[in-house]
Amino acid sequence: MPLLLPAGAAEPPPEPSDYRMDAYRAPVPATLQGARVIDAAAAAALWKAGGVAFIDVLPRPPRPSNLPAGTVWRDPPHSSIPGAVWLVNTGFGALNAETEAYFRAGLAAASRGDVNAPLVIFCQRACWMSWNAAKRALYDGYRNVSWFPDGVDGWQEAGLPLVALEPAPAGSRQSGQ
């Protein structure tokens, strides 16, 4: 399903052969080889039908480095698609071994270990994190991956519900809707 660009918008960049390694908040390609690219209407239909794991890969903001010692830091709340699994910090181009294991365990839990289970991977609009994570899921052998490039932004604009979401803990048995 091709993405429709707003009037006056530039053409999307071409699909790279590897992961995006920096400048994650930028226009994304219209394609992801091996994945189905979906819009908010298609994502909503999958969500309403059930049986699909929605995977949010928005990174968690780091604690500001200029906070005085002893200052209590509370992570800002994150609103997402109801039933989604939030696998924080798993959309970067390069992952350390611990984060890669967290991503793989999160996908395994959400898919109940079935590489054919349907997955919808998303973040925010114009964010390479979801593109990278969907590409990584394909590389890890998942065969039914949908990439939702408009993510939470498109979901909200479509008038669909959002809920506060907490990150999936490491080793979680949490599953999508």
C-alpha positions, 0 to 999 in steps of 0.5 A, spaced: 500 500 500 503 506 497 503 512 502 500 518 500 504 524 501 501 531 503 501 536 498 507 540 497 511 534 501 518 532 498 518 525 495 520 519 501 527 517 501 529 511 497 530 505 502 537 504 504 540 497 504 542 497 512 539 500 518 539 508 519 544 509 524 543 517 526 538 523 524 532 518 526 527 523 526 527 525 518 522 523 512 522 515 512 522 511 505 515 509 503 517 501 503 521 496 507 522 490 503 519 484 506 514 488 510 507 490 508 507 498 509 500 500 512 496 506 514 492 508 520 486 505 517 489 498 516 492 498 522 485 500 526 482 494 522 488 489 524 487 492 531 480 491 531 480 484 528 485 482 534 490 477 534 496 482 532 501 484 536 503 491 536 510 493 537 511 500 539 519 502 539 519 509 541 525 510 545 525 512 552 528 519 553 534 519 557 535 523 564 537 530 563 545 530 564 544 537 567 539 535 573 542 537 580 544 531 584 539 528 588 533 531 583 528 526 582 527 524 575 520 521 572 520 519 565 515 523 561 508 519 560 508 515 553 501 514 550 500 509 545 496 504 542 491 500 547 494 493 547 501 494 544 508 492 547 513 498 548 520 495 547 524 501 548 530 503 545 530 497 540 529 502 534 536 504 533 541 502 528 546 499 532 544 495 538 548 493 544 547 485 546 543 486 552 538 491 548 538 486 542 536 480 546 531 484 550 528 486 543 528 478 541 525 476 547 519 481 547 518 479 539 518 472 542 513 473 547 508 478 543 508 473 538 508 467 542 514 464 539 511 464 532 515 467 527 509 467 522 504 471 527 502 478 525 506 484 528 505 491 527 511 495 528 511 503 529 513 509 533 512 516 531 511 519 524 517 521 520 521 516 525 526 511 523 526 507 529 520 503 527 523 502 520 529 499 523 526 495 528 521 492 523 527 491 518 530 487 524 524 483 526 525 481 518 532 479 519 530 475 525 526 471 521 519 474 522 515 473 516 508 477 517 511 484 519 507 490 518 510 497 518 506 503 520 510 509 519 505 514 521 505 510 528 502 514 534 501 520 530 497 517 525 493 513 530 491 519 534 489 523 528 484 518 525 481 519 532 483 512 535 484 511 542 491 511 546 493 509 553 498 510 557 504 505 556 509 502 560 515 499 557 516 491 557 520 489 562 526 485 560 524 477 560 517 480 560 511 475 558 507 481 556 503 480 549 499 484 544 492 484 543 
